[in-house]
Amino acid sequence: MKIMIDEVEGEGIVSFFGKTVTILCMNYFYTGKLVGVNDECVKLEDAKIVYETGSYDSKEWKDAQKLPHDPWYVMKSSIESFGIMK
């Protein structure tokens, strides 16, 4: 059975513009304010890399370290999932 997902403008990662999003990638998790999206990457401000999550129902990551420069870019090809987590 083949199920198709309709592409809806303004849905998906772009629906999180201006919000703090968490991006789960092949090797790391990133979190930050989503300020841009294009065909190749997403752009985060106040970005952090999450080395240890701790409990997912906690209000803070156990070990999230601020990345050294703003903005920070994440390649879309490495994204496995994304959403609002904290």
JODA-V15259 format. One record per helix or strand of 2 or more residues. SS is the DSSP state (helix for helix, strand for strand). FROM is the first residue (numbers start at 1). LEN is the number of residues. Records with the same first field share a line. If there is no record, write none. Layout:
SS: FROM-LEN  FROM-LEN
This chain:
helix: 12-5  76-3
strand: 20-6  29-9  41-12  63-4  72-4  79-5
